[in-house]
Amino acid sequence: MNSSALVSWALGLLGRGTLLSYVAADTWWRSRRNWGSALQRVSTALARLPRSLSLLEDGSRD
């Protein structure tokens, strides 16, 4: 294998690795962002829960 073929093979491998790592990072970031928004929705619902329970109790007292 001559040096130019070796260099082109190494660059191709590097390019493929860069593309794969970019796709993996993008997928990880999207899933992380989705998990973050899901956790935010759950925490918002939990924060609203005591207020809605107290409203129900107030309504049942009337």
C-alpha positions, 0 to 999 in steps of 0.5 A: 500500500503506497502512502497516498492510498494510506492517507486517503484511507485514513482520511476516509476513516476519519471522515466516517468517524466524524460523521458517526460521532456527529450523528450520535451526538445529535441523537443524544442531544435530541433525546436529552432535550426530549427527556428534559421537556418531559421532566419539566412537564411532570414537575409542572404537573406535580407543582400544580397538584397541591393547588388543584387538591386544595381547590377540590377540598374547598369545593367540597366544603361549600 
